[in-house]
Amino acid sequence: MSTYCIGDLHGCYDEFIKLLDLIKFDEKKDQLLLTGDLLGRGPKPIETLNTILELKNCVHAVLGNHDLNFLAICDGASKSKPRDNLEVVLKAPNLGEILDFYYACPLLYLDDDSHLALCHAGVYPAWDLGQAMKISKEVSKVLKDPLRRSILLHNMYKDNPVCYQEQDQGLKRWRFAFNAFTRMRLCDKHLNLDYGHSSTTVDNAAKENLFPWFDFCNEPRYKKKVYTLVFGHWAALNAKCSRQNMIALDTGCVWGGSLTCWCADNNKTCRVKSLGHLKPKA
């Protein structure tokens, strides 16, 4: 049995299938961990999701910001934009099954056997994995409750709070969890999240006294064991993360980069070059 982690898919179905063929993925004995943003912007979202549904017994996926955008649209909290290329999914006959799958996806997944922690953007530096898991489970309960889920999805598009306060409850707490787990890239030395930069380089950010969130993190640990934290979201990193026990996997396939897979069992990485979809962000 092998455990494979794959970066942000964004509906890049052809590259996804090619990568599964390249690693000789065996659904009967291997498992697949996906860093979120399964759809959004890319060319074949429904084919991508249907393949994941077919493999759901051996797949673990976390929620990304584009996945949350899709859920917000389905709940009427936002409108679909042509650039997101979601109409084919919104009209899919199995939309209900897709939504059930998404509502069961956490913000943070821990694999105790492989000692892996999986999330989309990262884990807020002030949290250890135990606290992060507690907050992820709390939000998962909200997403499974139709009334509270709708309230959250209608109120998630705000750039606040900028930092975590234990006393925050309800919407403020859940929204911060969404922002930290699915949008976080940079923060200042006080661990205030920056919401204004998406594609800036680490060097340029440092000139503004902003730094990668992982610069402030301790070694990922859970129940006294060291874990490897796997994340996506930040294509501008090009899978380069200087911290031990942290693996960055988003290599911008939808932007013309590549789709990357990391094998937890042998620490080997392989990539499939993008077929070319969107122009990189300015």
Backbone as numpy.savetxt, mean C-alpha at the origin, in Angstrom:
# Nx Ny Nz CAx CAy CAz Cx Cy Cz
7.57 -24.12 -0.02 6.73 -22.91 -0.02 7.60 -21.67 -0.02
7.25 -20.71 -0.88 7.98 -19.45 -0.94 7.02 -18.29 -0.72
7.52 -17.23 -0.14 6.73 -16.01 0.08 7.29 -14.91 -0.81
6.44 -14.42 -1.71 6.84 -13.38 -2.64 6.08 -12.08 -2.34
6.78 -10.97 -2.38 6.17 -9.66 -2.19 6.31 -8.86 -3.48
5.20 -8.29 -3.93 5.20 -7.53 -5.19 4.71 -6.11 -4.91
5.37 -5.15 -5.55 5.05 -3.74 -5.38 3.75 -3.33 -6.05
3.47 -2.05 -6.04 2.20 -1.48 -6.49 1.86 -1.90 -7.92
0.70 -2.52 -8.10 0.31 -3.05 -9.41 -0.35 -1.99 -10.30
-1.23 -1.19 -9.73 -1.92 -0.13 -10.48 -2.56 -0.65 -11.77
-3.08 -1.86 -11.74 -3.76 -2.37 -12.93 -2.83 -2.76 -14.06
-1.55 -2.92 -13.80 -0.60 -3.34 -14.83 -0.63 -4.87 -14.93
-1.70 -5.35 -15.50 -1.99 -6.79 -15.53 -0.94 -7.59 -16.30
-0.55 -7.12 -17.47 0.38 -7.90 -18.30 1.72 -8.08 -17.61
2.21 -7.03 -16.98 3.47 -7.14 -16.24 3.32 -8.05 -15.02
2.16 -7.99 -14.38 1.87 -8.84 -13.22 1.94 -10.31 -13.61
1.27 -10.67 -14.69 1.27 -12.07 -15.14 2.67 -12.50 -15.55
3.38 -11.62 -16.23 4.74 -11.94 -16.64 5.64 -12.17 -15.43
5.44 -11.37 -14.40 6.24 -11.52 -13.18 5.90 -12.83 -12.47
4.62 -13.18 -12.40 4.24 -14.45 -11.79 4.85 -15.62 -12.55
4.89 -15.53 -13.87 5.52 -16.58 -14.68 7.03 -16.62 -14.43
7.64 -15.44 -14.28 9.08 -15.37 -14.08 9.50 -16.04 -12.77
8.73 -15.85 -11.72 9.08 -16.44 -10.43 8.52 -17.86 -10.28
7.81 -18.30 -11.33 7.19 -19.64 -11.31 6.28 -19.79 -10.09
5.43 -18.80 -9.91 4.54 -18.80 -8.76 3.59 -19.99 -8.79
3.52 -20.72 -7.67 2.68 -21.91 -7.54 1.63 -21.63 -6.47
0.40 -21.41 -6.90 -0.65 -21.03 -5.96 -0.96 -22.13 -4.94
-0.53 -23.35 -5.21 -0.81 -24.46 -4.29 0.15 -24.50 -3.11
1.31 -23.83 -3.25 2.27 -23.89 -2.15 2.94 -22.56 -1.81
2.86 -21.58 -2.70 3.48 -20.28 -2.45 2.44 -19.29 -1.95
2.90 -18.19 -1.36 2.00 -17.11 -0.99 2.51 -15.79 -1.56
1.56 -14.90 -1.79 1.84 -13.63 -2.46 1.39 -12.49 -1.58
2.28 -11.56 -1.32 1.97 -10.38 -0.53 2.05 -9.16 -1.44
0.97 -8.35 -1.46 0.86 -7.22 -2.36 0.79 -5.92 -1.56
1.60 -4.92 -1.96 1.74 -3.69 -1.18 0.62 -2.67 -1.39
-0.46 -3.05 -2.02 -1.58 -2.13 -2.20 -1.50 -1.35 -3.50
-2.48 -0.45 -3.70 -2.67 0.22 -5.00 -2.74 -0.83 -6.10
-3.68 -1.72 -5.93 -3.88 -2.79 -6.91 -4.43 -2.24 -8.22
-5.13 -1.13 -8.13 -5.71 -0.49 -9.31 -5.48 1.01 -9.22
-5.91 1.72 -10.27 -5.73 3.17 -10.31 -4.70 3.57 -11.35
-5.16 4.25 -12.39 -4.33 4.80 -13.47 -3.93 3.77 -14.53
-3.74 2.53 -14.14 -3.21 1.51 -15.06 -4.24 1.00 -16.05
-3.79 0.21 -17.07 -4.62 -0.14 -18.21 -5.64 -1.25 -18.00
-5.39 -2.18 -17.08 -6.25 -3.36 -16.98 -6.62 -3.65 -15.52
-7.41 -2.77 -14.90 -7.72 -2.97 -13.49 -8.59 -4.18 -13.21
-9.59 -4.43 -14.06 -10.50 -5.55 -13.76 -9.80 -6.89 -13.96
-8.94 -6.98 -14.98 -8.18 -8.22 -15.17 -7.25 -8.47 -13.98
-6.65 -7.39 -13.50 -5.76 -7.51 -12.35 -6.51 -7.98 -11.12
-7.64 -7.35 -10.83 -8.42 -7.72 -9.65 -8.99 -9.12 -9.76
-9.45 -9.51 -10.93 -10.01 -10.85 -11.08 -8.95 -11.92 -10.88
-7.73 -11.65 -11.32 -6.64 -12.60 -11.09 -6.35 -12.72 -9.60
-6.35 -11.59 -8.90 -6.11 -11.60 -7.46 -7.23 -12.37 -6.75
-8.47 -12.18 -7.19 -9.58 -12.91 -6.60 -9.45 -14.41 -6.82
-8.96 -14.79 -7.99 -8.74 -16.21 -8.28 -7.67 -16.81 -7.37
-6.72 -15.96 -6.96 -5.60 -16.41 -6.12 -5.81 -16.08 -4.64
-7.01 -15.66 -4.27 -7.20 -15.05 -2.95 -6.85 -15.98 -1.79
-6.86 -17.28 -2.01 -6.50 -18.20 -0.93 -5.01 -18.17 -0.59
-4.21 -17.60 -1.49 -2.77 -17.52 -1.23 -2.26 -16.08 -1.34
-3.18 -15.11 -1.33 -2.80 -13.70 -1.47 -3.15 -12.92 -0.21
-2.24 -12.05 0.19 -2.51 -11.07 1.24 -2.19 -9.70 0.66
-3.16 -8.81 0.69 -2.97 -7.46 0.17 -3.35 -6.45 1.23
-2.68 -5.30 1.20 -3.03 -4.20 2.09 -3.62 -3.06 1.27
-4.29 -2.15 1.95 -4.93 -1.03 1.28 -3.93 0.08 0.97
-4.02 0.61 -0.25 -3.23 1.77 -0.64 -4.14 2.96 -0.86
-3.57 4.12 -1.12 -4.37 5.32 -1.30 -5.29 5.24 -2.53
-4.84 4.58 -3.58 -5.70 4.44 -4.76 -6.84 3.45 -4.50
-6.59 2.45 -3.68 -7.65 1.52 -3.29 -8.71 2.24 -2.47
-8.27 3.11 -1.54 -9.21 3.88 -0.74 -10.01 4.85 -1.61
-9.36 5.42 -2.61 -10.07 6.29 -3.55 -11.18 5.52 -4.24
-10.90 4.31 -4.65 -11.91 3.46 -5.29 -13.08 3.19 -4.33
-12.78 2.88 -3.07 -13.83 2.63 -2.10 -14.67 3.88 -1.85
-14.01 5.04 -1.83 -14.73 6.30 -1.64 -15.68 6.56 -2.80
-15.25 6.27 -4.01 -16.10 6.44 -5.19 -17.30 5.50 -5.11
-17.06 4.26 -4.72 -18.15 3.28 -4.62 -19.16 3.69 -3.56
-18.71 4.41 -2.55 -19.59 4.84 -1.46 -20.24 6.18 -1.74
-19.92 6.79 -2.86 -20.49 8.08 -3.20 -19.81 9.26 -2.54
-18.66 9.02 -1.93 -17.93 10.10 -1.26 -17.07 10.89 -2.21
-16.83 10.36 -3.39 -15.99 11.02 -4.39 -16.48 10.61 -5.76
-16.03 11.33 -6.77 -16.41 11.02 -8.14 -15.24 10.42 -8.90
-15.55 9.48 -9.77 -14.53 8.83 -10.58 -13.97 9.81 -11.61
-12.66 9.83 -11.72 -12.00 10.68 -12.72 -11.50 9.80 -13.86
-11.61 10.28 -15.10 -11.17 9.47 -16.24 -9.75 8.94 -16.10
-8.84 9.75 -15.53 -7.45 9.34 -15.42 -7.26 8.13 -14.50
-8.22 7.90 -13.60 -8.10 6.76 -12.68 -8.45 5.44 -13.34
-9.17 5.49 -14.46 -9.52 4.29 -15.23 -10.22 3.24 -14.35
-11.29 3.65 -13.71 -12.01 2.76 -12.80 -13.39 2.35 -13.32
-13.85 2.94 -14.41 -15.22 2.71 -14.86 -15.50 1.23 -15.12
-14.53 0.53 -15.68 -14.75 -0.89 -15.99 -14.93 -1.70 -14.71
-14.30 -1.28 -13.64 -14.47 -1.98 -12.36 -15.80 -1.59 -11.73
-16.17 -0.32 -11.80 -17.42 0.14 -11.22 -18.63 -0.51 -11.90
-18.47 -0.92 -13.15 -19.55 -1.57 -13.89 -19.42 -3.09 -13.93
-18.44 -3.62 -13.25 -18.18 -5.07 -13.29 -19.31 -5.84 -12.62
-19.71 -6.99 -13.20 -20.78 -7.79 -12.59 -20.41 -8.35 -11.22
-19.12 -8.46 -10.95 -18.68 -8.98 -9.65 -18.18 -7.87 -8.72
-18.74 -6.66 -8.89 -18.32 -5.53 -8.05 -18.51 -5.85 -6.57
-19.58 -6.53 -6.23 -19.82 -6.89 -4.84 -18.72 -7.75 -4.26
-18.25 -8.71 -5.05 -17.16 -9.58 -4.61 -15.87 -8.78 -4.45
-15.64 -7.86 -5.36 -14.44 -7.01 -5.29 -14.48 -6.16 -4.01
-15.64 -5.59 -3.71 -15.76 -4.76 -2.52 -15.59 -5.58 -1.25
-16.15 -6.78 -1.22 -15.97 -7.65 -0.05 -14.50 -7.97 0.16
-13.78 -8.19 -0.93 -12.34 -8.45 -0.82 -11.63 -7.24 -0.24
-11.95 -6.07 -0.75 -11.29 -4.84 -0.29 -11.61 -4.54 1.18
-12.87 -4.74 1.58 -13.24 -4.45 2.97 -12.52 -5.36 3.95
-12.03 -6.48 3.46 -11.29 -7.41 4.32 -9.79 -7.15 4.31
-9.33 -6.24 3.46 -7.90 -5.93 3.39 -7.52 -4.99 4.54
-6.44 -5.27 5.25 -6.02 -4.41 6.34 -5.10 -3.29 5.86
-4.76 -2.39 6.76 -3.74 -1.39 6.49 -2.34 -1.95 6.77
-2.28 -2.93 7.65 -1.01 -3.58 8.01 -1.26 -5.06 8.15
-0.41 -5.85 7.49 -0.49 -7.30 7.59 0.81 -7.84 8.17
0.70 -8.69 9.16 1.87 -9.33 9.77 1.85 -10.82 9.49
2.96 -11.31 8.96 3.14 -12.74 8.73 4.10 -13.25 9.81
3.55 -13.92 10.80 4.36 -14.37 11.92 5.32 -15.49 11.55
4.99 -16.26 10.55 5.88 -17.36 10.14 7.13 -16.82 9.45
6.93 -15.87 8.54 8.06 -15.30 7.80 8.64 -14.07 8.47
8.01 -13.61 9.56 8.43 -12.38 10.24 8.46 -11.20 9.28
7.33 -11.04 8.58 7.18 -9.95 7.62 6.06 -9.03 8.06
6.26 -7.74 7.87 5.21 -6.74 8.05 4.99 -6.07 6.70
3.75 -6.01 6.26 3.41 -5.48 4.94 2.47 -4.30 5.09
2.81 -3.19 4.42 1.92 -2.02 4.41 2.16 -1.29 3.09
1.34 -0.26 2.85 1.47 0.46 1.58 2.54 1.53 1.64
2.35 2.54 2.49 3.28 3.67 2.53 4.35 3.51 3.60
3.99 2.92 4.73 4.95 2.77 5.81 4.26 2.69 7.15
5.04 2.62 8.21 4.53 2.61 9.58 5.00 3.89 10.26
4.09 4.64 10.81 4.41 5.91 11.45 5.55 5.71 12.47
6.59 6.54 12.41 7.79 6.30 13.21 7.58 6.23 14.72
6.55 6.88 15.24 6.31 6.86 16.68 5.66 5.55 17.14
5.23 4.73 16.19 4.57 3.46 16.54 5.56 2.31 16.44
5.45 1.35 17.36 6.09 0.06 17.13 5.07 -0.80 16.37
5.48 -1.98 15.95 4.57 -2.80 15.15 3.34 -3.23 15.94
3.50 -3.40 17.24 2.36 -3.78 18.04 1.29 -2.71 18.06
1.69 -1.46 18.25 0.74 -0.36 18.26 0.15 -0.15 16.87
1.00 -0.26 15.83 0.52 -0.11 14.46 -0.53 -1.17 14.13
-0.29 -2.39 14.60 -1.24 -3.48 14.34 -2.56 -3.23 15.06
-2.48 -2.71 16.28 -3.69 -2.39 17.04 -4.54 -1.37 16.30
-3.90 -0.34 15.76 -4.63 0.71 15.05 -5.18 0.18 13.72
-4.40 -0.66 13.04 -4.87 -1.27 11.80 -6.13 -2.11 12.05
-6.14 -2.88 13.11 -7.31 -3.71 13.43 -8.52 -2.84 13.77
-8.26 -1.72 14.44 -9.35 -0.81 14.78 -10.00 -0.26 13.52
-9.19 0.15 12.55 -9.74 0.69 11.31 -10.42 -0.41 10.49
-9.90 -1.63 10.54 -10.53 -2.74 9.82 -11.96 -2.97 10.31
-12.18 -2.82 11.62 -13.53 -2.96 12.17 -14.44 -1.87 11.63
-13.90 -0.67 11.48 -14.68 0.44 10.93 -15.08 0.13 9.48
-14.15 -0.39 8.70 -14.42 -0.67 7.28 -15.43 -1.79 7.09
-15.60 -2.62 8.09 -16.58 -3.71 8.00 -17.95 -3.30 8.50
-18.06 -2.10 9.04 -19.32 -1.56 9.53 -19.82 -0.54 8.50
-20.90 -0.84 7.75 -21.33 0.03 6.65 -21.53 1.49 7.05
-22.11 1.75 8.23 -22.37 3.13 8.63 -21.08 3.87 8.95
-20.23 3.29 9.79 -18.98 3.97 10.17 -18.04 4.05 8.97
-18.05 3.03 8.13 -17.22 3.05 6.91 -17.59 4.24 6.04
-18.87 4.45 5.83 -19.31 5.56 4.99 -18.91 6.90 5.58
-19.04 7.05 6.89 -18.63 8.29 7.56 -17.14 8.54 7.35
-16.35 7.50 7.50 -14.90 7.64 7.33 -14.54 7.97 5.89
-15.11 7.26 4.93 -14.78 7.49 3.53 -15.21 8.88 3.06
-16.26 9.42 3.67 -16.71 10.77 3.31 -15.88 11.86 3.98
-15.04 11.48 4.93 -14.28 12.48 5.67 -12.78 12.19 5.70
-12.29 11.42 4.74 -10.88 11.03 4.79 -9.97 11.99 4.03
-10.52 12.82 3.16 -9.68 13.68 2.33 -9.34 15.00 3.04
-8.55 14.89 4.08 -8.07 16.07 4.79 -6.62 15.84 5.20
-5.83 16.90 5.12 -4.41 16.79 5.46 -4.18 17.03 6.95
-5.00 16.41 7.75 -4.84 16.52 9.20 -5.47 15.30 9.85
-5.01 14.96 11.04 -3.92 15.57 11.80 -2.56 15.35 11.11
-1.57 16.14 11.49 -0.23 15.97 10.93 0.63 15.06 11.79
0.20 14.82 13.03 0.95 13.90 13.89 -0.03 13.12 14.75
0.46 12.05 15.31 -0.40 11.17 16.09 -0.52 11.65 17.52
-1.75 11.69 18.01 -2.03 12.00 19.40 -2.88 10.86 19.96
-2.38 10.23 21.00 -3.06 9.06 21.56 -4.49 9.39 21.97
-4.72 10.63 22.41 -6.05 10.99 22.89 -7.06 11.19 21.76
-6.59 11.32 20.53 -7.52 11.47 19.41 -8.36 10.21 19.25
-9.62 10.41 19.01 -10.54 9.28 18.84 -11.38 9.49 17.59
-12.06 8.44 17.18 -13.00 8.55 16.08 -12.35 8.97 14.78
-13.00 9.92 14.09 -12.56 10.30 12.75 -11.11 10.77 12.69
-10.69 11.58 13.64 -9.31 12.10 13.62 -8.31 10.96 13.70
-8.58 10.01 14.54 -7.68 8.86 14.72 -7.67 7.97 13.48
-8.85 7.69 12.94 -8.94 6.81 11.77 -8.35 7.49 10.54
-8.60 8.79 10.39 -8.06 9.51 9.24 -6.53 9.56 9.31
-5.99 9.76 10.49 -4.54 9.75 10.60 -3.98 8.38 10.23
-4.67 7.32 10.61 -4.23 5.98 10.25 -4.21 5.81 8.73
-5.28 6.26 8.07 -5.31 6.23 6.61 -4.12 6.98 6.03
-3.90 8.20 6.52 -2.83 9.04 5.98 -1.45 8.44 6.21
-1.22 7.91 7.40 0.09 7.35 7.71 0.35 6.07 6.92
-0.60 5.19 6.90 -0.39 3.89 6.26 -0.42 3.96 4.74
-1.12 4.96 4.16 -1.30 4.95 2.71 -0.75 6.17 1.97
-0.39 7.26 2.69 0.07 8.47 2.00 1.47 8.92 2.43
1.94 8.47 3.54 3.17 8.98 4.15 4.39 8.77 3.27
5.19 9.83 3.16 6.51 9.76 2.55 7.54 10.50 3.41
7.27 11.77 3.66 8.21 12.62 4.37 7.61 13.14 5.67
8.49 13.44 6.62 8.06 14.10 7.84 9.22 14.94 8.37
8.90 15.82 9.30 9.97 16.62 9.89 10.51 15.93 11.15
11.42 16.58 11.83 12.06 15.95 12.98 11.12 15.79 14.17
9.98 16.47 14.09 8.98 16.32 15.15 7.94 15.26 14.77
8.19 14.57 13.68 7.31 13.50 13.17 5.97 14.03 12.68
5.96 15.30 12.26 4.79 15.85 11.58 4.83 15.40 10.12
3.75 14.81 9.65 3.70 14.33 8.28 3.63 15.50 7.30
4.33 15.35 6.18 4.25 16.32 5.09 3.30 15.76 4.04
2.31 16.54 3.66 1.33 16.10 2.67 1.53 16.77 1.30
2.55 17.60 1.17 2.67 18.41 -0.02 3.59 17.89 -1.10
4.44 16.90 -0.78 5.41 16.40 -1.75 5.08 14.96 -2.12
5.10 14.67 -3.40 4.81 13.31 -3.84 5.96 12.68 -4.61
6.62 13.46 -5.46 7.67 12.89 -6.31 9.04 13.51 -6.05
9.13 14.34 -5.03 10.41 14.99 -4.75 11.46 13.98 -4.32
12.72 14.26 -4.59 13.79 13.37 -4.17 14.10 13.59 -2.70
14.74 12.60 -2.11 15.11 12.69 -0.69 16.05 13.86 -0.47
17.01 14.07 -1.37 17.97 15.16 -1.22 17.29 16.52 -1.25
16.36 16.70 -2.16 15.64 17.98 -2.25 14.78 18.21 -1.02
14.19 17.15 -0.50 13.35 17.27 0.68 14.17 17.71 1.89
15.39 17.20 2.00 16.25 17.55 3.14 16.53 19.05 3.19
16.54 19.69 2.03 16.76 21.14 1.99 15.61 21.89 2.65
14.47 21.22 2.76 13.30 21.83 3.40 13.09 21.24 4.79
14.12 20.59 5.30 14.06 19.96 6.63 12.96 18.90 6.71
12.80 18.18 5.61 11.90 17.05 5.55 12.72 15.80 5.23
12.32 14.68 5.83 13.12 13.47 5.72 12.21 12.26 5.54
12.73 11.19 4.93 11.92 9.98 4.79 11.46 9.48 6.15
10.23 9.03 6.21 9.67 8.55 7.48 10.54 7.48 8.12
11.17 6.64 7.27 11.92 5.51 7.83 13.24 5.94 8.48
13.67 7.18 8.24 14.88 7.68 8.91 14.69 7.75 10.43
13.44 7.82 10.86 13.15 7.99 12.28 12.66 6.71 12.95
12.67 5.62 12.20 12.12 4.37 12.72 13.15 3.53 13.46
12.70 2.85 14.48 13.52 1.84 15.14 13.42 0.54 14.35
14.22 -0.43 14.72 14.18 -1.74 14.08 12.78 -2.32 14.23
12.17 -2.78 13.13 10.81 -3.32 13.22 10.78 -4.57 14.10
10.02 -4.50 15.18 9.92 -5.64 16.11 8.47 -5.87 16.48
8.16 -7.15 16.68 6.83 -7.53 17.15 6.98 -8.75 18.04
6.48 -8.63 19.25 6.60 -9.71 20.24 8.05 -10.15 20.39
8.94 -9.15 20.49 10.37 -9.32 20.74 11.12 -9.96 19.58
10.48 -10.10 18.43 11.14 -10.67 17.26 11.32 -9.59 16.20
12.45 -9.64 15.50 12.72 -8.67 14.43 11.95 -9.06 13.18
11.25 -8.10 12.61 10.48 -8.30 11.38 11.13 -7.52 10.24
10.81 -7.91 9.03 11.17 -7.13 7.85 9.93 -6.38 7.39
10.05 -5.06 7.28 8.92 -4.23 6.87 8.98 -3.98 5.37
7.94 -4.39 4.67 7.86 -4.27 3.22 6.80 -3.22 2.87
7.17 -2.27 2.01 6.23 -1.20 1.66 6.39 -0.82 0.19
5.41 -0.08 -0.31 5.43 0.41 -1.70 5.25 1.92 -1.73
4.32 2.39 -2.56 3.82 3.77 -2.59 4.78 4.81 -3.16
6.08 4.74 -2.83 6.99 5.83 -3.12 7.85 5.47 -4.33
7.32 5.67 -5.52 8.02 5.27 -6.74 9.32 6.02 -6.94
9.39 7.27 -6.45 10.60 8.08 -6.62 11.81 7.48 -5.91
11.57 6.61 -4.93 12.69 5.94 -4.26 13.35 4.90 -5.17
12.58 4.42 -6.15 13.05 3.36 -7.05 13.56 2.15 -6.24
12.81 1.82 -5.19 13.09 0.65 -4.34 14.39 0.77 -3.56
14.85 1.99 -3.34 16.08 2.18 -2.57 15.73 2.67 -1.17
16.02 1.85 -0.19 15.80 2.20 1.20 17.04 1.78 1.98
17.62 2.72 2.70 18.91 2.49 3.34 18.80 1.76 4.68
17.60 1.57 5.18 17.43 0.97 6.49 17.42 -0.55 6.43
18.08 -1.17 7.40 18.04 -2.62 7.51 16.62 -3.06 7.85
16.27 -4.24 7.38 14.96 -4.84 7.65 13.80 -4.01 7.10
14.08 -3.22 6.06 13.02 -2.51 5.36 13.22 -2.65 3.86
12.16 -3.05 3.18 12.22 -3.31 1.75 11.21 -2.42 1.03
11.69 -1.55 0.14 10.83 -0.71 -0.69 10.63 -1.41 -2.04
9.38 -1.44 -2.51 9.11 -2.23 -3.72 8.43 -1.47 -4.86
8.01 -0.24 -4.65 7.35 0.48 -5.74 8.40 1.02 -6.70
8.41 0.50 -7.91 9.35 0.98 -8.93 8.62 1.58 -10.14
7.41 2.07 -9.88 6.70 2.90 -10.86 6.34 2.22 -12.16
5.80 1.01 -12.08 5.45 0.30 -13.32 4.46 1.10 -14.15
3.44 1.67 -13.52 2.42 2.40 -14.26 2.98 3.67 -14.89
4.12 4.16 -14.37 4.74 5.37 -14.90 5.83 5.05 -15.94
5.95 3.77 -16.28 6.95 3.40 -17.28 8.21 2.80 -16.70
8.21 2.54 -15.39 9.39 1.95 -14.73 9.40 0.44 -14.84
9.13 -0.22 -13.73 9.11 -1.68 -13.72 8.24 -2.17 -12.58
7.91 -3.46 -12.61 7.20 -4.11 -11.52 8.19 -5.03 -10.81
8.26 -4.88 -9.49 9.32 -5.54 -8.73 8.76 -6.56 -7.75
9.47 -7.67 -7.65 9.13 -8.75 -6.72 10.35 -9.06 -5.85
10.10 -9.23 -4.58 11.16 -9.63 -3.63 10.75 -10.94 -2.97
11.66 -11.91 -2.97 11.40 -13.20 -2.34 11.96 -13.18 -0.93
11.09 -13.39 0.05 11.52 -13.34 1.45 12.40 -14.52 1.83
12.32 -15.59 1.08 13.05 -16.81 1.45 14.51 -16.78 1.05
14.81 -16.12 -0.05 16.21 -16.09 -0.51 16.75 -14.67 -0.68
15.93 -13.67 -0.35 16.32 -12.26 -0.43 16.69 -11.83 -1.84
16.11 -12.47 -2.83 16.38 -12.12 -4.21 15.25 -11.25 -4.77
15.65 -10.31 -5.62 14.71 -9.40 -6.25 14.72 -9.59 -7.75
13.56 -9.54 -8.36 13.49 -9.58 -9.82 12.47 -8.56 -10.30
12.66 -8.07 -11.52 11.81 -7.03 -12.07 11.37 -7.37 -13.49
10.19 -6.86 -13.82 9.69 -6.92 -15.19 9.52 -5.49 -15.67
10.10 -5.17 -16.79 10.04 -3.82 -17.31 8.61 -3.45 -17.73
8.23 -2.22 -17.43 6.90 -1.74 -17.80 6.72 -1.72 -19.32
5.50 -1.99 -19.72 5.18 -1.89 -21.16 4.99 -0.43 -21.57
5.00 0.47 -20.57 4.87 1.89 -20.85 3.41 2.31 -20.85
3.01 3.06 -19.84 1.61 3.44 -19.70 1.41 4.94 -19.56
1.97 5.53 -18.52 1.77 6.95 -18.25 3.10 7.67 -18.21
3.06 8.95 -18.48 4.27 9.75 -18.33 4.53 9.99 -16.85
5.80 9.97 -16.44 6.11 10.24 -15.03 5.59 11.61 -14.62
5.28 11.74 -13.32 4.84 13.02 -12.79 5.97 14.03 -12.89
5.59 15.28 -13.12 6.58 16.36 -13.16 7.15 16.59 -11.78
